[in-house]
């Protein structure tokens, strides 16, 4: 009887332990990820301005004819490299102007590319080099009747090649608004040195995937997209890596029907507007999907998380505020953040019209 008593007690204790673990796992599963301790680590592009004490390891104005630029969309390439796609880029004559943006700078290129093997971001992000000529071409027709510029929105390494999703901008509009002609893909098979247009994939001017972000998991590339501008809601699609150029194989998330193949218009809203300049990753440490973006209405870069990519997503958590970083936009996560509670991201600021490396810590809410 005594032996059986101890066995029964052991079973009860073990069961209690399992219940305890399950309870805390349940609580953790319901808690949101929150960012804290935001820091600006370094300048990534351009020339240091008077009084600035940030490290500037790349000196892109001197070395690559990149005086002013924005974005810095980061993705993991092969051979340990990380690529960074930048938007409208200007030359060494760029000067900071009171109204922000490029001013009257010359040598306009719609997009350029940075390449890096730097794994220690605590002291800044250092490039190995840049592809500083225009990659996705545009004739720069600025009267609103053609291609004004070609802006990268996302990039991914899939099926042995690198791809950039871009939007062909027709006209810039009011705050956070613009129109496009279409969106499409370019591809590189030589580590970003040369790129060719992929005619197999395209999205219309009013598509919910005119601007996107990519992330990979379990053999799929997940794609969250919006209409042009910063005022749209988010929609979800996915495809197998090998099918990136087979648009007819793309599946779109519908809240009633689930994954629906080759019906772009079936994609339902998974995050309510407004969202601009999205960045998506699966954080292995927290076992959560994380998305960052600009909320133009709040003038904040925000973060949400979820266990399931189709939602429900958490409420917005403030990552950075325009009151502290005027004219902020773009929060493109560095791949080094994908298995960590340290979130490194590239943030643009309109007045200096350049890109900075930021860092925040992440934790589950108390």
C-alpha positions in Angstrom: 0.0 0.0 0.0 2.8 2.4 0.9 4.5 1.8 -2.5 1.2 2.4 -4.3 0.7 5.5 -2.2 4.0 6.9 -3.4 3.3 5.9 -7.0 -0.1 7.6 -6.8 1.5 10.7 -5.2 4.2 10.6 -7.9 1.6 10.5 -10.6 -0.3 13.4 -9.0 2.9 15.4 -8.7 3.9 14.7 -12.3 0.4 15.5 -13.5 0.4 18.7 -11.6 3.8 19.6 -13.1 2.4 18.9 -16.6 -0.6 21.0 -15.9 1.6 23.8 -14.6 3.8 23.7 -17.7 0.7 23.6 -19.9 -0.8 26.5 -17.9 2.2 28.7 -18.3 2.6 27.7 -22.0 -1.1 28.7 -22.4 -0.4 32.1 -20.7 2.7 32.7 -22.9 0.7 31.8 -26.0 -1.8 34.5 -25.1 0.7 37.2 -24.3 1.8 39.7 -26.9 5.3 40.5 -27.8 6.3 44.1 -26.8 9.3 46.1 -27.9 11.4 48.2 -25.4 14.8 49.9 -25.1 14.9 51.4 -28.6 18.3 52.6 -29.7 19.7 54.2 -32.9 22.9 52.2 -33.5 24.5 53.7 -36.5 24.1 55.5 -39.8 23.8 53.0 -42.7 23.9 55.4 -45.7 25.0 58.9 -46.6 27.4 61.5 -45.0 27.5 62.2 -41.2 26.0 65.6 -40.5 27.4 68.2 -38.2 27.1 67.2 -34.5 26.2 63.6 -35.3 28.1 61.0 -33.2 26.7 57.9 -34.7 29.1 55.4 -36.3 29.1 55.6 -40.1 31.0 52.6 -41.3 29.9 52.7 -44.9 30.5 56.3 -45.9 28.3 55.6 -49.0 28.6 59.1 -50.2 32.4 58.7 -50.6 32.6 55.1 -51.7 29.5 54.4 -53.7 28.1 57.7 -54.9 25.1 57.3 -52.6 24.6 60.6 -50.8 20.8 60.3 -50.1 18.6 57.2 -50.2 15.9 55.4 -48.2 14.3 52.0 -47.4 17.0 49.3 -46.9 14.8 46.1 -47.4 16.9 43.3 -45.9 16.8 39.6 -46.9 19.0 36.6 -46.4 20.9 35.6 -49.6 23.2 32.6 -49.9 26.8 32.1 -48.7 26.1 34.1 -45.5 25.3 37.4 -47.3 22.5 39.7 -46.5 21.1 42.0 -49.2 19.6 45.5 -48.7 17.5 47.1 -51.4 17.3 50.9 -51.3 14.8 53.2 -53.0 15.3 56.5 -54.9 19.0 57.2 -54.6 21.0 60.4 -55.3 24.7 61.1 -55.7 27.5 62.8 -53.8 26.0 66.3 -54.4 23.1 65.5 -52.1 22.6 68.0 -49.3 20.1 67.9 -46.4 17.3 70.4 -47.1 14.7 71.8 -44.7 11.7 70.3 -46.5 13.4 66.8 -46.5 13.8 64.4 -49.3 16.4 64.6 -52.1 16.1 68.3 -52.8 17.9 69.2 -56.0 20.5 66.4 -55.8 21.6 64.7 -59.1 22.5 61.2 -60.3 19.0 59.9 -59.5 18.7 56.1 -59.5 15.4 54.4 -58.6 17.1 51.6 -56.6 20.5 50.4 -55.5 21.7 47.4 -53.6 23.9 46.9 -50.5 25.7 43.6 -49.7 27.0 42.6 -46.3 28.4 39.6 -44.3 28.5 41.6 -41.1 27.1 39.5 -38.2 28.0 41.8 -35.4 25.5 44.6 -35.5 26.2 46.0 -32.1 28.6 48.6 -33.5 26.7 49.2 -36.8 26.1 47.5 -40.1 29.0 47.3 -42.5 28.7 46.7 -46.2 31.1 44.5 -48.2 30.1 46.5 -51.3 27.2 48.0 -53.2 25.7 47.6 -56.6 25.2 51.3 -57.0 23.9 51.6 -60.6 20.1 51.5 -61.1 18.9 47.8 -61.1 15.2 48.0 -62.0 15.1 50.6 -64.7 12.8 53.6 -65.0 12.8 56.4 -67.6 11.8 58.9 -64.8 8.8 60.4 -66.5 7.7 62.9 -63.9 4.6 64.4 -65.4 2.3 61.6 -64.2 1.9 59.9 -67.6 4.4 57.1 -67.4 7.0 55.5 -65.1 8.2 58.0 -62.6 10.3 55.6 -60.6 10.6 51.9 -59.7 10.7 51.3 -56.0 11.6 47.9 -54.3 9.0 46.7 -51.8 10.4 43.3 -50.8 13.1 40.7 -51.6 13.6 37.0 -51.0 16.0 34.2 -51.8 14.0 31.3 -53.3 14.7 28.2 -55.4 18.4 29.2 -55.8 17.9 32.8 -56.9 17.3 36.2 -55.4 14.1 38.1 -56.3 13.0 41.7 -55.7 9.3 42.7 -55.8 9.0 46.3 -57.0 6.3 48.8 -57.9 6.4 51.0 -61.0 5.2 54.3 -59.5 3.2 56.6 -61.9 2.7 59.6 -59.6 3.3 60.6 -56.0 0.2 62.0 -54.4 -0.7 63.4 -51.0 0.7 62.2 -47.7 1.3 58.5 -47.8 -0.5 58.2 -51.2 0.7 57.3 -54.7 -0.4 55.5 -57.8 1.3 52.8 -59.7 1.3 51.4 -63.2 1.9 47.8 -62.0 4.2 45.7 -59.8 6.5 42.9 -60.7 9.7 40.9 -60.1 13.3 41.0 -61.1 15.7 38.1 -60.6 19.4 37.6 -59.9 21.3 34.3 -60.2 24.8 35.7 -59.4 24.4 37.1 -55.9 22.8 40.4 -56.9 25.4 41.5 -59.4 23.0 41.3 -62.4 19.2 41.3 -62.6 16.6 40.4 -65.2 12.9 41.1 -65.4 10.5 38.2 -64.7 7.6 38.5 -67.1 5.8 35.5 -65.5 4.6 37.5 -62.5 2.7 40.8 -62.3 0.2 42.7 -60.2 -2.1 45.4 -61.4 -2.2 49.1 -60.3 -5.0 48.4 -57.8 -3.8 45.0 -56.6 -3.8 44.2 -52.9 -0.2 43.0 -53.6 1.1 46.1 -55.2 3.4 46.4 -52.2 4.4 43.3 -50.3 6.7 41.7 -47.7 8.0 38.1 -47.9 9.0 35.5 -45.3 9.8 31.8 -45.6 8.6 28.9 -43.5 8.2 25.2 -44.0 8.9 25.3 -47.8 6.5 28.2 -48.4 7.1 31.8 -49.1 4.4 33.9 -47.4 3.5 37.2 -48.9 1.5 40.0 -47.1 0.5 42.9 -49.3 -1.4 46.1 -49.6 -2.6 48.5 -52.3 -0.2 51.3 -53.3 0.5 53.8 -50.6 0.3 53.7 -46.8 -3.4 53.6 -46.2 -4.4 50.1 -47.2 -5.2 47.0 -45.2 -3.1 43.8 -45.3 -3.9 40.7 -47.3 -2.1 37.3 -47.3 -0.9 34.9 -50.0 1.6 32.0 -50.2 3.4 29.8 -52.7 6.0 27.1 -52.6 9.5 28.3 -53.1 9.8 26.5 -56.4 6.6 28.2 -57.7 7.7 31.8 -57.2 7.5 32.3 -61.0 4.2 30.3 -61.3 1.7 32.9 -60.3 -1.2 30.5 -61.2 0.0 28.4 -58.2 -0.2 31.2 -55.7 -2.7 30.7 -52.9 -4.6 33.5 -51.2 -6.1 33.4 -47.7 -9.9 33.7 -47.6 -11.5 33.9 -44.1 -14.3 31.5 -45.2 -12.7 29.3 -47.8 -9.2 29.0 -46.4 -6.3 28.9 -49.0 -7.7 29.6 -52.5 -5.5 28.9 -55.5 -5.1 31.5 -58.3 -7.9 33.8 -57.2 -6.1 37.0 -56.1 -9.4 38.8 -55.5 -10.4 36.2 -52.9 -7.7 37.4 -50.4 -9.5 38.8 -47.3 -8.2 41.4 -44.9 -6.0 40.0 -42.1 -4.8 43.3 -40.6 -6.9 46.5 -40.8 -5.6 49.7 -42.4 -3.4 51.6 -42.3 -0.1 49.9 -43.1 2.9 51.1 -45.0 6.3 49.7 -45.8 5.8 46.2 -44.4 8.4 43.8 -43.0 7.6 40.2 -42.0 9.6 37.5 -40.2 9.0 34.3 -38.2 10.8 34.7 -34.9 12.0 31.3 -33.8 12.8 32.3 -30.3 9.3 33.5 -29.6 7.7 31.1 -32.1 5.6 33.9 -33.4 5.2 35.8 -36.7 6.2 39.4 -36.4 5.3 42.2 -38.7 6.5 45.8 -38.5 5.2 48.8 -40.6 4.5 52.5 -40.6 1.1 53.6 -39.2 0.8 56.9 -41.1 -2.2 58.0 -39.1 -0.3 57.7 -35.8 3.1 58.7 -37.3 4.6 55.6 -35.6 6.4 52.5 -36.7 4.5 49.7 -35.0 4.8 45.9 -34.4 2.3 43.1 -34.2 2.7 39.4 -33.6 0.7 36.2 -34.1 1.0 32.4 -33.7 -0.9 31.9 -37.0 0.0 34.0 -40.0 -3.7 34.3 -41.0 -4.4 35.8 -37.5 -5.7 36.9 -35.3 -2.8 39.4 -35.0 -2.1 41.3 -31.8 -2.8 44.9 -31.2 -0.2 47.4 -32.4 2.8 48.0 -30.2 4.8 51.2 -30.7 8.4 50.6 -32.0 9.4 54.2 -32.9 7.7 57.6 -32.9 7.9 60.5 -35.2 8.0 62.8 -32.2 11.4 61.3 -31.5 12.5 60.5 -35.0 10.8 63.1 -37.3 9.8 61.9 -40.7 10.4 58.2 -39.9 9.3 55.4 -42.2 10.3 51.9 -43.1 11.1 49.3 -40.5 12.8 46.6 -42.4 13.9 43.8 -40.1 17.4 42.4 -40.4 17.5 38.6 -40.7 19.8 38.5 -37.6 16.7 39.2 -35.6 14.9 36.0 -36.6 16.1 33.9 -33.7 16.6 36.5 -31.0 15.0 38.9 -28.6 17.1 41.7 -30.2 15.3 43.3 -33.1 17.5 45.1 -35.5 15.8 47.0 -38.3 16.6 49.7 -40.9 14.6 52.9 -40.6 14.5 55.9 -43.0 14.1 59.5 -42.0 12.8 62.0 -44.5 14.7 65.1 -43.6 18.2 63.6 -43.6 16.9 61.4 -46.4 19.0 58.4 -45.3 18.8 55.1 -43.5 19.8 54.2 -39.9 20.2 50.9 -38.1 17.9 50.7 -35.1 17.7 48.1 -32.3 15.0 47.3 -29.8 14.6 44.5 -27.3 11.6 42.2 -27.4 9.8 40.4 -24.6 6.4 38.9 -23.8 4.1 41.3 -22.1 4.0 41.2 -18.3 
